[in-house]
Amino acid sequence: MKISSRINDIQPFHVMALLARAKELEAEGKDIIHMEIGEPDFPTPQPIIDASIAAIKEGDIHYTAALGLPALRQAIAKFYKTRYELSISSNRVVITPGASGALMLALGVIMQEGDEVLLADPGYPCNKNFVRFLSGKARSISVDATSGYQLTLKHLQDNWTDKTTAVMVASPSNPTGTLLAKSELIKMARFVKEQGAYLIVDEIYHGLVYDDEVDTAINIDEHHKIDENIIVINSFSKYFNMTGWRLGWLVAPESLVNDMDKLAQNIFLAAPTPAQYAALAAFNPATTAILESHKEEFKQRRDFLLPALKKLGFKIEVEPQGAFYIYANCENFTKDSYQFAYDLLENIGVAITPGKDFGENKANTFLRFAYTISIEQLKEGVQRLTTYLA
Ligand SMILES: Cc1ncc(COP(=O)(O)O)c(C=O)c1O
């Protein structure tokens, strides 16, 4: 039987096999410390759950408009005002099934077959697969500590071709947790605009930045001259602790919204309705108080794990400012981080994601630690690593 050639080019998440093995070991009674999972361990805040249950009880769970519930689009526009002091029209807000749906929609309306998209390696692995799925070519650019594992204007200039349609960045980044400096972001945005292309900025971890205040990419130019070329991606998954609800959004230039509407109608009709009603409670003060306490807990975990890993001999050249990841160089211990991740799992029950999941750039000497477990569990993980690595 034939299958699409694009499917052969799409990589699975390697960590899923590791997670499956971890589950097997757990079923055998072993205690596993999970530092591989990229989702908050906190439950969804109760006000969000209550809002969804109330809507379900009402029974009005039909399709919403493809662009999303008007009340939620407005609530998100208001959130930009409160959070970033930025006025945007709710017409520019598009509700999607997760940031995943938003990325698909964004690329779907701007890409032609054969177009090139520039992205950082290491980076969020699905992005290059989305580009391939849309018959485009992802041009992965190796980044390192010197640019905080982020793309720079120079990278764009050096890799631009007449086929380049878009640049994808994430700030904070998965897997590195590092931010894109505002000064670089604006230079890149101006360059992309000059080329008549798009800058897709994934701000899914924006709510989880621990030391600095971050601004949204659509606010970096006070005259808003580059907004027409920027698409901001966001989600309820991470900061809002709603991974399984499958709800995200994007803020698009007005000129793209009608086409996004058309594409959304066709590929997913609408984002899940109970999740959209739930999210109406995501911005209220009671929810914010819960989410901010979770954020504080993440910060404490980072502040514990970062020095502990360094002390163990992992090299972490750029301090992660956000998300819940630490991307650590493990060359002091191995030249094969994939095998090393399995060795750690089998020998001491510590599960970590190998660098291979985030690209090819020195992936064999990196691991991603996710601090999506309690401080007590992190301490236990560090203890096991200390004994094993000694
Ligand atoms: C950088 C980044 N973007 C997008 C996503 C997709 O998130 P979701 O579809 O759950 O909103 C993830 C998930 O891990 C991510 O790390």
The ligand as an SDF file (V2000), in Angstrom:
LIG
                    3D

 16 16  0  0  0  0  0  0  0  0999 V2000
    7.4240   25.9220   21.3990 C   0  0  0  0  0  0  0  0  0  0  0  0
    6.1290   25.1630   21.3270 C   0  0  0  0  0  0  0  0  0  0  0  0
    5.1910   25.5640   20.4470 N   0  0  0  0  0  0  0  0  0  0  0  0
    4.0180   24.9080   20.3330 C   0  0  0  0  0  0  0  0  0  0  0  0
    3.7280   23.8080   21.1170 C   0  0  0  0  0  0  0  0  0  0  0  0
    2.3930   23.1210   20.9470 C   0  0  0  0  0  0  0  0  0  0  0  0
    1.5630   23.3770   22.0390 O   0  0  0  0  0  0  0  0  0  0  0  0
   -0.0040   23.1500   22.0830 P   0  0  0  0  0  0  0  0  0  0  0  0
   -0.4480   22.6510   20.7790 O   0  0  0  0  0  0  0  0  0  0  0  0
   -0.2570   22.2060   23.2170 O   0  0  0  0  0  0  0  0  0  0  0  0
   -0.5920   24.5030   22.3880 O   0  0  0  0  0  0  0  0  0  0  0  0
    4.6660   23.3670   22.0660 C   0  0  0  0  0  0  0  0  0  0  0  0
    4.4100   22.1680   22.9080 C   0  0  0  0  0  0  0  0  0  0  0  0
    5.2580   21.6480   23.5920 O   0  0  0  0  0  0  0  0  0  0  0  0
    5.9000   24.0690   22.1800 C   0  0  0  0  0  0  0  0  0  0  0  0
    6.8520   23.6950   23.0510 O   0  0  0  0  0  0  0  0  0  0  0  0
  1  2  1  0
  2  3  1  0
  2 15  2  0
  3  4  2  0
  4  5  1  0
  5  6  1  0
  5 12  2  0
  6  7  1  0
  7  8  1  0
  8  9  2  0
  8 10  1  0
  8 11  1  0
 12 13  1  0
 12 15  1  0
 13 14  2  0
 15 16  1  0
M  END
$$$$
